Amino acid sequence: MINKTVLVCDDDQGILEMLVLVLESYGYQAVAESNSPNMFKTIEQVHPGLVIIDLWMPEMTGDEVVKQLRKKPETQDLPVIVISASMDGKQMADNAGATHFISKPFDIFNLIDKVEEYYA
Amino acid sequence: MDTDNSLGFNFSGESHELDFHLLKLAVDAFVAGIIITDYRQPDHPIVYCNKAFEKISGYQRSEIIGRNCRFLQGDDREQPARYLLKEAIKNGETATVELRNYRKNGDLFWNELYLSPIKDANGNVTNFMGVQNDITKRKNAEQQLQKERDEMERRVIERTRLLKENEEYLSSILQTVRESLLVLGPDLRVLSVNRHFLRTFKVSEAETIGIKLYDLGDDQWNIPQLKELLETILPSNNPVLDFEVSYEFPQIGKKIMLLNAHQIELDGEYKQHILLSFEDITERRESEQRKDDFISIASHELRSPLTTVKGYIQLLERMLPKDNDKVTQAIAKTNDYLNRMNELITNLLDTSRIQNGKIELHKEVFDFDQMVKEAVENVQGSYNSHRIVITGSTKLSYAGDQHRLEQVVINLLTNAIKYSPEASEIAVYLSRVSGFIKVAVTDYGLGIGREDQKKVFERFFRANSIQKKFPGMGIGLYVCDQIIKNHKGTLWVDSEAEKGATFSFTLPIEL
C-alpha cells in the first residue's frame, strides 16, 4: 500500500485550500497545516509520503523547517517540495536541503507531475 | 725724443704754437662735448667749445661763444640737477649731473655734464670746464626699462588680484557645494576642508586642518576601505571615481559614501596633493532600500492570490467537460492573462531593482544545459500552444547567476510564444563558439522590422505594430539585456518582418 498522504504547509489560507482540493482531485490524501512550527508534530501524526511547504511564513520559515527535518533520521529522506514567490526562493530551498523547488504562481499540472514522480 | 704728459704738455718739442694746435685738434676729435666758461666775467660766458659740443647741441660755434650754458635748458628750468650745479659753481667744486637739454631744433637730449673748476696760481677759480656726454640713448633705455618694470609690476599686481579673486571664487564654490570635500597633503594631513564636510561629519575646522586623515575625530576616520583606497588603489588608478565606502561612525552612525579621489600629478606646489570628495548616499540608499523592500513585499503578496486563482482555474479546466469549446477557450484565455499578470509583477520588481542601479548577481557554478532545460520545462508547463525543441548542448558548468540567466531564457521563450500566435514550434539551439556559450531562441512569428531591432532592448520600448495586439510594459528585453551585460555577454536579435525572429546571447566562458 503506497502512502498517498501529502502534507501541505502555507500561511496563506487560499493557497492551502486550493492545494488540498487539487491534490484530492488527483486521488491524494491531503493534510493542511497553516502554522509552520506545528509541522514536526503533524508529520509524526500523519506520516506523509511528501511535504509541500511555503518559504515565508511567520514564526518559522519554510527553509528552517526543512533544515530541522534534515537533521532528524526519521525525516532526513522525506521528499519536500518548496513553493515560493520569492526571487531567491530556489537558492534558499537548495541551501536548506529541499528536494525540489517550484515558483509561485505555479502550474498545477506541473506540480502534480512532480508529486507523481515521488510516488512512481 | 720722448714725450712725457706728467711733466706738462709737450707734444712736438718745437713750439708752443704747434703744441697748442695739436691739443686743439685732439680736443676737437673728442666724442664728448667740451666747453670752458669764464668765471671772472659776469654771467660766466662760454669762451670755448669743441666740435663735439657743436654736434651734440646742434648750434654753431658762433652761436655758442659768449652765452651762459643755461641756453641749452630752454624753458625746462626746474631740474633738481641745476641746484647741484649752482652749488658746485658757488663753492668751486667738481660735479657730475644729468640734465635735460635741448638741441637747436628743439629735440630733447640727456646731457651728462662733468663740471670742474680751473684755478690760477693763487687757487682762485678762473674758469669752469664742462665735459658733456649725450646719454639720451642710455637714458631712453633706462626709462624704457623702468617703464617695463612698472608695467611688469602692474601686471603682477593685476595677476595677483585676479588670482586672489579666482581663489575666492573657487573657494566660494567649494564652500557652497553640497558635497564634502577635503584636500590632503602627500602625508595625508588635511590641508583644507569645506563647510559641508564639517557639517556632515560634525567637526570644526580647528579639529581638522593639519590632522592626519586617519586620526580625525578620535580615530573615527581610521576606515580600512579608505586606507585601501588611498594607499593601494589611488597610486595605481588615479583618479578613483565612485568608490563606495560604508562605515559605522561612532558618533554620527552608519554612513554610505561615494568617494572620488584625485591625486595631482602635475609638477609644482600641489604635486601629490589629494582631492577627496564624499557624497553621502546613506539616505538615498535607505530610500532605495525601502522602495525595493516595498516592491518585493508587494509583488510577493500579489503572487499569493494569483497562485490561488491560477490553481482553481486549472482545476476547473480539469473538471469541466472537454467537449465545450467555449468553456475551454475561456479557461485558456484566463490562464494566459494570469501568466501575463505574473509577468507584469516580475517586471515591476525588476524595473524597481534596475532603477536602483545594477542588478545584483549571485554567482555560482551550475550546469548550463540543465538550467536551459528547466527554463524550457517551466515555460512549456504554462503554455501548451507551442512545442519548445532544444537542440545542441554546451556540456559546461558555468559560473553565473543561474536564476537571472534562467529568467532571460524564460523571457525569450515567452516572448517567442507571445509573438508567434500562428506558429506551433519554438527552437532553442545551444552551442559553444570559441570561448563563448551561445543560446539562440527562434520563433516563426511576426518578426521585427529593421528599424525596431535596436530599440527592442531599450527600456519601455514597444514596437508600434504590436502595441495594440500584445499589451505589455516594454521592460522584459531591457532586463534581459542588462542581465547578459552584467555577465559580460551580448544579446542581439536577427529578424525579418513577418518571417520570425531569433534572439541570441553569448556569454564568455571563464576558464
Boltz contact constraints between the chains, C-beta under 6 A:
constraints:
  - contact:
      token1: [A, 12]
      token2: [B, 304]
      max_distance: 6.0
  - contact:
      token1: [A, 14]
      token2: [B, 308]
      max_distance: 6.0
  - contact:
      token1: [A, 15]
      token2: [B, 307]
      max_distance: 6.0
  - contact:
      token1: [A, 15]
      token2: [B, 308]
      max_distance: 6.0
  - contact:
      token1: [A, 18]
      token2: [B, 308]
      max_distance: 6.0
  - contact:
      token1: [A, 18]
      token2: [B, 311]
      max_distance: 6.0
  - contact:
      token1: [A, 18]
      token2: [B, 312]
      max_distance: 6.0
  - contact:
      token1: [A, 22]
      token2: [B, 311]
      max_distance: 6.0
  - contact:
      token1: [A, 22]
      token2: [B, 315]
      max_distance: 6.0
  - contact:
      token1: [A, 85]
      token2: [B, 300]
      max_distance: 6.0
  - contact:
      token1: [A, 85]
      token2: [B, 303]
      max_distance: 6.0
  - contact:
      token1: [A, 104]
      token2: [B, 303]
      max_distance: 6.0
  - contact:
      token1: [A, 104]
      token2: [B, 307]
      max_distance: 6.0
  - contact:
      token1: [A, 105]
      token2: [B, 303]
      max_distance: 6.0
  - contact:
      token1: [A, 105]
      token2: [B, 306]
      max_distance: 6.0
  - contact:
      token1: [A, 105]
      token2: [B, 307]
      max_distance: 6.0
  - contact:
      token1: [A, 105]
      token2: [B, 310]
      max_distance: 6.0
  - contact:
      token1: [A, 105]
      token2: [B, 342]
      max_distance: 6.0
  - contact:
      token1: [A, 107]
      token2: [B, 381]
      max_distance: 6.0
  - contact:
      token1: [A, 107]
      token2: [B, 382]
      max_distance: 6.0
  - contact:
      token1: [A, 108]
      token2: [B, 311]
      max_distance: 6.0
  - contact:
      token1: [A, 108]
      token2: [B, 314]
      max_distance: 6.0
  - contact:
      token1: [A, 110]
      token2: [B, 381]
      max_distance: 6.0
